[in-house]
Amino acid sequence: MPIYDYTALKNGKDVIKGSLEATNHKEARELVRKMGYLPTKIVETNKGNSTEKKVDYKKIKKMNLGERVEFTSTFQILVQSGIPVIEALTFIENDATNKKLKGVAQELRRQIMMGSTFADTVARYPDVFGQIYIGLVRAGEDAGELEKTMERLLELLKKEESIRSRVVGALMYPVFVIILAMLVTTVMLVFVFPAFAEMFETMDKDLPWITKTLMDLGVWLKTYWPSIPLIFGTVIFGSMFLLRWNPSKRVIDKYVLKIPLISKLIQFANFSNFVSVLQVAYDAGIPVVDCLYLSNITLTNTTLRDRISLATADVQQGKHLSVALRATKAMPGMILFMIATGEQSGRLGEMMSQATVFIDKTLDKVIDTMTKAIEPIMLIVIGGIVLVLALALYLPLFQSYEI
């Protein structure tokens, strides 16, 4: 009998690791639950059967979101048409235009031909496919509904791609304007202000503090010009580091939820993926606790993720899903109402589907409102920069005309 290594949560917070014997992955997960733990990762080892042929697997290149959509779309169409998994992977290996997809299909096909299942093979590459992908494929294969599961996965991936493109599109304009403003300001300080230096020196008056400050800054930048790209690089990479470093990210994620409009954008963008995965996993027959675990992975805001983790622990201890989620005070009231209605009527999957539609419509409105609000804000920012530069240049001239 195969042996499975498991990682689980005890009381919703303590990490427990161990091994157990089971006939398949589904039974191993059930055994972990019976022990009172919440399984988060279960991997089959080769310790249980010495005569079992060990599957040798190679690393494959990580796919971006667009490549995962392309791979899943082609694979789903082929499998849904009745083509066996190996033949579907062979088709992708031979006909895909993307070399990365060819390599992924080739390695998956090779391992399946050596005796692995599609779910086991995909599970060996969590960095390539992600835990949600792996969990849903496992559930679909165990239930004998791989074709339907791949269709659900494709919908999730396309939705994630759509949300990402909409959010990025809304942020592109302000980022571009800010970068352009920084470049123009730098050019003004390095080349324009020094040109006025001799004229200002002929004036028999002290320069205003704003002019003197910008003149000194311009001279410093012109003298130490190699520092300009260094400063830009430091600002960009420093910002990226702060957004990714866990301690600083937690602080940012906490306070960004208190900013009007931005907080609504982050909240609905996070819960759009969360509820979608929750609904798809629930329809695939995955237990509610495991559905919450998979859905929680989609949350990019650490504050929201921590609160939903508490709800996962409460559901594991017997609370209703809607009650546990309401206690977190993280989810919008309308979504909670739909989930509670679904639980009471026995139509949870249907109500979560309606909740997804509601979230998407609200997210569209938030993005549209944010896009409209950004334009006047950017005008104020650019106007402020122009005003400061103009005052710095013209205040000395105004002073020279004073009697």
Secondary structure by P-SEA (a helix, b strand, c coil): cbbbbbbbbccccbbbbbccccccaaaaaaaaaaacccccbbbbccccccccbbbbbbbbccccaaaaaaaaaaaaaaaaacccaaaaaaaaacccccaaaaaaaaaaaaaaaacccaaaaaaaccccccaaaaaaaaaaaaaccaaaaaaaaaaaaaaaaaaaaaaaaaaaaaaaaaaaaaaaaaaaaccccccaaaaaaaccccccaaaaaaaaaaaaaaaaccaaaaaaaaaaaaaaaaaccaaaaaaaaaaaaacaaaaaaaaaaaaaaaaaaaaaaaaacccaaaaaaaaaaacccaaaaaaaaaaaaaaaacccaaaaaaaaccccaaaaaaaaaaaaacaaaaaaaaaaaaaaaaaaaaaaaaaaaaaaaaaaaaaaaaaaaaaaccaaaaaaacc
